[in-house]
Amino acid sequence: MAVNQQLSTINFPEISFAGDKARYITPSWADLDHLTLRIAAAIKNANHQFDLVVALAKGAWPMSRSLVDYTGIKELASLGVKFYQGINQRLKKPVIYQELPVSVQDKRILLFDDVADTGESLRFAKEYLLKQGAKEVVVATLFYKPWSVLEPDFYGSTSEAWIIFPFEIREMILLLGKNWQEQGIVPEEITKRYQKLGFMEVVKHVG
């Protein structure tokens, strides 16, 4: 049962710019913590019991520690799955680039990620864990996008916007800055956009 079937969905204000087709949301660390707590509460209310949390690298790493704390699940491991080799070079088949350090044989697994976007990595990881002998695999994500091929069993919020997480701001500054420059956006306007997104502290120190 998904979180939004038990609790009201949290909606985040969207930020948009003239001439830019994308819409953005910028959840804070406090927002992510709140979503993680809501997911843990929903798991408890559903009387689900798990032996292990498997966090997909790298998006699930920051909040996976809070998830195991809030749920009381004792074990945490990480699995790395990639669909791309270099920029926009999609692989024919997904690749496991970081193996699990523990056995999942006969274990009840909570598979966790930051967002179900295409959902392909989550679907592949779920099937992989079941093939490795997992007794059960339940999926939880902080965010869920409605076009995902896999709907998580638990999620904290839905959004169709481009989600900029607080643990990837410098990466997004570089990516968005490059995209906007290629669109012919002048530096002054790019700076104003960074300000609207709340990025200036990072720009000032490490951007």
C-alpha positions as CSV (number, residue, x, y, z in Angstrom):
1,M,0.0,0.0,0.0
2,A,1.4,3.4,-1.0
3,V,2.0,6.2,1.5
4,N,-0.3,8.6,-0.3
5,Q,-3.2,6.1,0.2
6,Q,-2.7,6.4,4.0
7,L,-1.5,10.0,4.4
8,S,-2.1,13.2,2.5
9,T,0.5,13.8,-0.2
10,I,3.0,16.7,0.5
11,N,3.1,19.1,-2.4
12,F,6.2,21.3,-2.9
13,P,6.0,24.8,-4.6
14,E,7.3,24.7,-8.2
15,I,9.8,27.2,-9.6
16,S,9.7,28.1,-13.3
17,F,11.5,30.5,-15.6
18,A,10.4,32.2,-18.8
19,G,11.4,30.2,-21.8
20,D,12.4,27.2,-19.8
21,K,10.1,24.2,-20.3
22,A,11.3,22.5,-17.0
23,R,9.7,23.1,-13.7
24,Y,11.7,22.7,-10.5
25,I,11.2,21.8,-6.8
26,T,13.9,22.2,-4.2
27,P,13.1,20.1,-1.1
28,S,15.3,20.9,1.9
29,W,17.1,18.5,4.2
30,A,14.2,19.0,6.7
31,D,11.7,18.2,4.0
32,L,13.5,15.0,3.1
33,D,13.7,14.0,6.8
34,H,9.9,14.6,7.1
35,L,9.2,12.4,4.1
36,T,11.4,9.7,5.5
37,L,9.6,9.8,8.8
38,R,6.2,9.6,7.0
39,I,7.4,6.6,5.1
40,A,8.6,4.9,8.3
41,A,5.2,5.7,10.0
42,A,3.3,4.2,7.0
43,I,5.5,1.0,7.1
44,K,4.7,0.7,10.8
45,N,1.0,1.3,10.3
46,A,1.0,-1.4,7.6
47,N,2.7,-3.8,10.0
48,H,5.5,-4.6,7.6
49,Q,8.6,-6.2,9.0
50,F,11.9,-6.2,7.2
51,D,15.3,-7.8,7.7
52,L,17.3,-5.4,5.5
53,V,17.2,-2.0,3.8
54,V,18.9,-2.0,0.4
55,A,19.6,1.6,-0.6
56,L,20.2,2.3,-4.3
57,A,23.5,4.2,-4.9
58,K,23.8,7.1,-4.8
59,G,20.5,8.9,-4.4
60,A,19.2,6.8,-1.5
61,W,22.4,7.1,0.6
62,P,21.7,10.4,2.4
63,M,18.3,9.4,3.9
64,S,18.9,5.7,4.2
65,R,20.5,6.2,7.6
66,S,17.4,8.1,8.9
67,L,15.1,5.4,7.4
68,V,16.8,2.6,9.3
69,D,16.7,4.7,12.4
70,Y,13.0,5.5,12.1
71,T,12.0,2.0,11.2
72,G,14.2,0.2,13.5
73,I,15.5,-2.1,10.7
74,K,18.8,-3.4,11.9
75,E,20.7,-3.9,8.6
76,L,21.5,-1.5,5.7
77,A,23.3,-2.3,2.5
78,S,23.8,-0.6,-0.8
79,L,23.4,-1.7,-4.4
80,G,24.6,0.2,-7.5
81,V,22.7,0.0,-10.8
82,K,23.5,2.0,-13.9
83,F,21.8,2.4,-17.3
84,Y,24.3,4.9,-18.7
85,Q,28.0,4.8,-19.7
86,G,29.1,8.4,-20.0
87,I,26.8,11.3,-21.0
88,N,23.6,10.2,-22.6
89,Q,25.1,6.8,-23.7
90,R,22.4,4.4,-22.6
91,L,23.4,0.7,-22.1
92,K,21.5,-2.0,-23.8
93,K,21.1,-3.7,-20.4
94,P,21.5,-2.3,-16.9
95,V,24.7,-3.1,-15.1
96,I,25.4,-3.8,-11.4
97,Y,28.4,-1.7,-10.7
98,Q,28.3,-2.1,-6.9
99,E,27.5,-5.6,-5.6
100,L,25.7,-6.2,-2.3
101,P,28.1,-6.9,0.5
102,V,25.6,-9.3,2.2
103,S,23.4,-12.2,1.3
104,V,19.7,-11.5,0.8
105,Q,18.7,-15.2,0.8
106,D,15.3,-15.6,2.5
107,K,15.3,-12.0,3.7
108,R,12.5,-9.5,3.6
109,I,14.0,-6.5,1.8
110,L,12.9,-2.8,1.8
111,L,14.4,-1.4,-1.4
112,F,14.9,2.3,-1.0
113,D,15.7,5.2,-3.4
114,D,15.2,9.0,-3.5
115,V,12.8,9.0,-6.5
116,A,11.0,6.7,-8.8
117,D,11.5,8.6,-12.1
118,T,11.6,6.2,-15.0
119,G,11.4,3.4,-12.4
120,E,13.6,1.2,-14.5
121,S,16.5,1.0,-12.0
122,L,14.0,0.1,-9.2
123,R,12.3,-2.5,-11.3
124,F,15.6,-4.1,-12.3
125,A,16.9,-4.0,-8.7
126,K,13.7,-5.6,-7.4
127,E,13.9,-8.4,-9.9
128,Y,17.7,-8.8,-9.2
129,L,17.1,-9.1,-5.4
130,L,14.3,-11.7,-5.9
131,K,16.7,-13.7,-8.2
132,Q,19.3,-13.6,-5.4
133,G,16.9,-15.4,-3.1
134,A,15.1,-12.5,-1.3
135,K,11.9,-13.7,0.3
136,E,10.1,-10.4,-0.3
137,V,11.0,-7.0,-1.9
138,V,9.0,-3.9,-1.0
139,V,9.9,-0.6,-2.6
140,A,10.0,2.8,-0.9
141,T,11.0,6.2,-2.4
142,L,10.9,9.8,-1.2
143,F,9.3,10.9,-4.4
144,Y,7.2,9.2,-7.1
145,K,6.7,10.5,-10.7
146,P,3.4,9.2,-12.3
147,W,5.1,8.0,-15.5
148,S,7.4,5.6,-13.6
149,V,7.1,2.0,-14.8
150,L,7.1,0.9,-11.2
151,E,4.9,2.5,-8.5
152,P,6.6,2.2,-5.1
153,D,4.7,0.5,-2.3
154,F,5.6,3.5,-0.1
155,Y,6.4,7.0,-1.1
156,G,6.3,10.4,0.5
157,S,5.3,12.8,-2.3
158,T,4.4,12.8,-6.0
159,S,5.8,15.4,-8.5
160,E,6.2,15.9,-12.2
161,A,8.8,18.6,-11.7
162,W,12.6,18.3,-11.9
163,I,13.6,17.5,-8.3
164,I,16.8,19.2,-7.1
165,F,17.9,17.5,-3.9
166,P,20.1,19.3,-1.3
167,F,22.8,16.7,-1.7
168,E,23.4,17.6,-5.4
169,I,23.2,21.4,-5.6
170,R,26.7,21.9,-6.9
171,E,26.1,19.3,-9.6
172,M,22.9,21.0,-10.6
173,I,24.6,24.4,-10.7
174,L,27.0,23.1,-13.2
175,L,24.4,21.2,-15.3
176,L,21.8,23.9,-15.3
177,G,24.3,26.6,-15.9
178,K,25.6,24.8,-19.0
179,N,22.1,24.1,-20.3
180,W,21.1,27.7,-19.9
181,Q,24.3,29.0,-21.5
182,E,23.6,26.8,-24.5
183,Q,20.1,28.3,-24.7
184,G,21.7,31.8,-24.9
185,I,20.7,32.9,-21.4
186,V,23.0,35.7,-20.3
187,P,25.1,35.3,-17.1
188,E,23.1,38.0,-15.2
189,E,19.8,36.0,-15.8
190,I,21.5,32.7,-14.8
191,T,22.6,34.3,-11.5
192,K,19.0,35.5,-10.9
193,R,17.8,31.9,-11.5
194,Y,20.4,30.6,-9.0
195,Q,19.1,33.1,-6.5
196,K,15.5,32.0,-7.0
197,L,16.4,28.4,-6.6
198,G,18.3,29.3,-3.4
199,F,21.7,28.2,-4.7
200,M,23.8,31.4,-4.0
201,E,25.4,30.1,-0.8
202,V,26.8,27.2,-2.7
203,V,27.7,29.3,-5.7
204,K,29.6,31.7,-3.4
205,H,31.7,29.0,-1.7
206,V,32.2,26.0,-4.1
207,G,30.3,26.9,-7.3
